[in-house]
Amino acid sequence: MDTPRETKKVVVCGGGVIGVCTAYFLAKKGAAVTLVEISAVACAASGKAGGFLALDWCDGGPLSALARASFNLHRSLAQELDGPNSYGYRALTTVSLTISESHNPPTSSTSTGDSVVPPWVDGPVRNTRTIGNTETTAQVHPQLFTRTLLSNAIEKYGVEVVIGKLERVTFEGGRVKSAVLEDGRVINADAVVLALGPWSGKFEALSSLFRVYGLKAHSIILEPKEPEAITPHALFLSYYPAQGGKPLDPEVYPRPTGEVYLCGMSAVAEVPEDPEEITANPESISVLKRVAKTVSSRLGEGEAELKAEQACFLPCTDDDLPVIGKLPAVSGYYVATGHSCWGILNGPATGAAMAELILDGESTIVDINRFSPYRFVGRRRNC
Ligand SMILES: Cc1cc2nc3c(=O)[nH]c(=O)nc-3n(C[C@H](O)[C@H](O)[C@H](O)COP(=O)(O)OP(=O)(O)OC[C@H]3O[C@@H](n4cnc5c(N)ncnc54)[C@H](O)[C@@H]3O)c2cc1C
């Protein structure tokens, strides 16, 4: 007869998509999970991202297996959790196109003309190309996805949520002992996972090993007067501003909620201590508004209501790969961060892999050895 395994107590720190997916799969596999979040669940990038998902866009690179496993997990989670209704999961057609604000395109460009421009796109577009179909591209509303997953984790698997700031992790005999919060609360644990997104760099245990920096990106959310006219087409743009210079690369995602999300305008910037202190740069927001009205008259002022203007940080690493796995030197200490522009896509497979690693000792859903923090051991830090 098998001896029942003792319930492992795991504290997951960070209530973004990575922390929530990790908490969900850990608790589903039987761990007793506490999720610690400083502000509100999905208050940062995981609530303000586009939510675009692609099956094969990482093919040929080190993220391929993770992305494919995660795209398929998104599909099965959507069935399990009523994704289309609860968090706007749907398949999409994805189109790339070039558009010029000045209506005076650079002379070198040519039109491939091999795809249909969505009917609501009435700006001066050219070079249109279908780059994803309903088998290979999809979307979720990232904040609703993250919060729905957490509600299910709480209701079905007993995850506990604590609002507070992780200050430090304590150890005893080479093992993790507890997570200590800024207000003095102590949560005992067999394992601690740091899933702090761009705030990972503020933790010595991580910053002494590798760099995580924040790439600040902007977004706006519009609600057009006639949302039913906006078809489920995601747009990846090469946008030539009227004043010249390099083209910008904003993205446009209509959502089944009737909203249209636009993002772009990114630059490396200091990550503030408190996620609530992140503010958008007004110039970046006004560029996104100009992009919107140039793409479609249905997204211009008077035709669409501005519901949000916001900014958030992509968590980036120096080798452009996420850091997923066990930290060196002590037992029970783990990290999952650095997902850059694919955290919403790669959240489910990251969470499922972390759950297997912590509870079974290895991940079978996808090989995460490539992403181990051990790759930085012995390297001189570059920051
Ligand atoms: C504009 C934009 C568009 C994007 N679009 C897409 C997309 O279409 N598809 C895609 O796959 N990805 C997209 N991404 C990327 C994706 O949003 C990120 O990779 C992902 O959200 C990172 O999740 P995370 O959980 O690591 O970090 P975060 O979402 O930043 O979560 C970290 C959490 O940790 C909390 N925290 C910080 N410090 C502490 C502490 N001391 N104690 C407790 N809690 C703490 C924070 O409050 C936060 O909630 C986009 C990103 C941006 C910026």
The ligand as a MOL file (V3000), in Angstrom:
LIG
                    3D

  0  0  0     0  0            999 V3000
M  V30 BEGIN CTAB
M  V30 COUNTS 53 58 0 0 0
M  V30 BEGIN ATOM
M  V30 1 C 1.6850 46.2220 -22.9270 0
M  V30 2 C 1.9220 44.7530 -22.7540 0
M  V30 3 C 1.2640 43.8410 -23.5780 0
M  V30 4 C 1.4890 42.4670 -23.4320 0
M  V30 5 N 0.8110 41.5970 -24.2330 0
M  V30 6 C 1.0010 40.2580 -24.0840 0
M  V30 7 C 0.3010 39.3480 -24.9110 0
M  V30 8 O -0.4970 39.7600 -25.7610 0
M  V30 9 N 0.5300 38.0050 -24.7520 0
M  V30 10 C 1.4250 37.5320 -23.8240 0
M  V30 11 O 1.6030 36.3150 -23.7310 0
M  V30 12 N 2.0730 38.3760 -22.9910 0
M  V30 13 C 1.8970 39.7320 -23.1150 0
M  V30 14 N 2.5770 40.6020 -22.3220 0
M  V30 15 C 3.5530 40.0640 -21.3480 0
M  V30 16 C 2.8820 39.6430 -20.0510 0
M  V30 17 O 1.9880 40.6280 -19.6270 0
M  V30 18 C 3.9440 39.4110 -18.9640 0
M  V30 19 O 4.9450 38.5380 -19.4280 0
M  V30 20 C 3.2990 38.7610 -17.7350 0
M  V30 21 O 2.1560 39.4820 -17.3300 0
M  V30 22 C 4.2870 38.6760 -16.5720 0
M  V30 23 O 3.6080 38.0860 -15.4980 0
M  V30 24 P 4.2720 37.9920 -14.0730 0
M  V30 25 O 3.3090 37.2750 -13.2140 0
M  V30 26 O 5.6530 37.4810 -14.2050 0
M  V30 27 O 4.4590 39.5240 -13.6140 0
M  V30 28 P 3.4150 40.6260 -13.1070 0
M  V30 29 O 2.1460 40.5810 -13.8480 0
M  V30 30 O 4.1770 41.9140 -13.1030 0
M  V30 31 O 3.1060 40.1680 -11.6150 0
M  V30 32 C 4.0290 40.3000 -10.5560 0
M  V30 33 C 3.2130 40.5290 -9.3050 0
M  V30 34 O 4.0790 40.5620 -8.1700 0
M  V30 35 C 3.5690 41.5000 -7.2480 0
M  V30 36 N 4.6460 41.8850 -6.3310 0
M  V30 37 C 5.7280 42.6250 -6.5970 0
M  V30 38 N 6.5190 42.7300 -5.5110 0
M  V30 39 C 5.9110 42.0180 -4.5270 0
M  V30 40 C 6.2430 41.7180 -3.1630 0
M  V30 41 N 7.3650 42.1650 -2.5910 0
M  V30 42 N 5.3900 40.9620 -2.4450 0
M  V30 43 C 4.2360 40.4670 -2.9890 0
M  V30 44 N 3.8830 40.7250 -4.2790 0
M  V30 45 C 4.7080 41.4750 -5.0360 0
M  V30 46 C 3.0690 42.6330 -8.1430 0
M  V30 47 O 2.1330 43.4380 -7.4890 0
M  V30 48 C 2.4670 41.8560 -9.3120 0
M  V30 49 O 1.0810 41.6130 -9.1390 0
M  V30 50 C 2.3710 41.9830 -22.4310 0
M  V30 51 C 3.0140 42.8960 -21.5810 0
M  V30 52 C 2.8020 44.2680 -21.7410 0
M  V30 53 C 3.5160 45.2070 -20.8060 0
M  V30 END ATOM
M  V30 BEGIN BOND
M  V30 1 1 1 2
M  V30 2 1 2 3
M  V30 3 2 2 52
M  V30 4 2 3 4
M  V30 5 1 4 5
M  V30 6 1 4 50
M  V30 7 2 5 6
M  V30 8 1 6 7
M  V30 9 1 6 13
M  V30 10 2 7 8
M  V30 11 1 7 9
M  V30 12 1 9 10
M  V30 13 2 10 11
M  V30 14 1 10 12
M  V30 15 2 12 13
M  V30 16 1 13 14
M  V30 17 1 14 15
M  V30 18 1 14 50
M  V30 19 1 15 16
M  V30 20 1 16 17
M  V30 21 1 16 18
M  V30 22 1 18 19
M  V30 23 1 18 20
M  V30 24 1 20 21
M  V30 25 1 20 22
M  V30 26 1 22 23
M  V30 27 1 23 24
M  V30 28 2 24 25
M  V30 29 1 24 26
M  V30 30 1 24 27
M  V30 31 1 27 28
M  V30 32 2 28 29
M  V30 33 1 28 30
M  V30 34 1 28 31
M  V30 35 1 31 32
M  V30 36 1 32 33
M  V30 37 1 33 34
M  V30 38 1 33 48
M  V30 39 1 34 35
M  V30 40 1 35 36
M  V30 41 1 35 46
M  V30 42 1 36 37
M  V30 43 1 36 45
M  V30 44 2 37 38
M  V30 45 1 38 39
M  V30 46 1 39 40
M  V30 47 2 39 45
M  V30 48 1 40 41
M  V30 49 2 40 42
M  V30 50 1 42 43
M  V30 51 2 43 44
M  V30 52 1 44 45
M  V30 53 1 46 47
M  V30 54 1 46 48
M  V30 55 1 48 49
M  V30 56 2 50 51
M  V30 57 1 51 52
M  V30 58 1 52 53
M  V30 END BOND
M  V30 END CTAB
M  END
